[in-house]
Amino acid sequence: MLLLWRRSLFLKTCAASSYSMPAGVVSFVPASASIDSSALEGLQAFVARAKRLFVITGAGLSTESGIPDYRSEGVGLYARTNRRPMQHTEFVRNARSRQRYWARNYLGWPQFSMHKPNSAHLVLRDWEEQGKIHWLVTQNVDALHTKAGQQRLTELHGCSHRVVCLGCGALTLRAELQKHFAKLNPGWEVQAGAVAPDGDVFLEDDQVLHFRVPPCQACGGILKPEVTFFGDTVQRGIVQLVLDRLAESDAVLVAGSSLQVYSGYRFLLAASERRIPVAIVNIGPTRADHLAEVRVSGRCGEVIPAIQPC
Ligand SMILES: [Zn+2]
């Protein structure tokens, strides 16, 4: 019920119109060799056989929409920058860290919120409409599956398009907070300087010092993106819901995830326990390669649209 409400909250303001891959986004996609044709045939047979497909997606699906991931060799944020993900305890305990986080987030939001689903998102949405997909779990917080129109969906780590109050739990739209930030900080972004082309924002300490962050309008509590930061855990109820959907499925497809984070990997362990067959599409090795009967190394936007669901 809560998830349905969250989706309607988002869809009210999400313009789901035209989708295309923006120019220049390939800079975030790691290099990959040509796709092995026999592996692709294996995936085709795997998907055609599945009646109730359970799909897990990760950052590799969104790099082709222009959103950099953390771990990709050479092009991920770990490789290119000193940026590291916000830790949950640091955000909760440190007001200065929150101020810095929101200042950077405020500047990056106009560009980040404009990202569009790519061909892989759209094909997965089509597979759902055709009855192929039983459930889709994404580790991404970019709302691209929702923008594509995916319905049978769990956003495992939340969604950056929503904001939660740590005091009263109220959920609000990130887009509304942007308006609030703008009112509280007139002209601030001009003073802070331009955003880098890839959306990374670097700010000096004195620039951050003058950025004003509003509290929750209902209770005065701390506002946080409704996203599971590193060091936090996914709610037990959400994990159980996903495990239930997995138990109803007859095949698992991993798309664009190295499964390095346990919160996603656990579903592969559960699939293995239930002897549910697994296929993986990803550039580079994954933590679950030993559990997969089919493994295709390549870009999701190239591999998934090449598969006929029936
Ligand atoms: Zn509140």
Residues whose N, C-alpha, C, O or C-beta is under 5 A from the ligand:
A	BS01	ZN	C165 G167 C168 G169 A170 C216 A218 C219 G220 G221
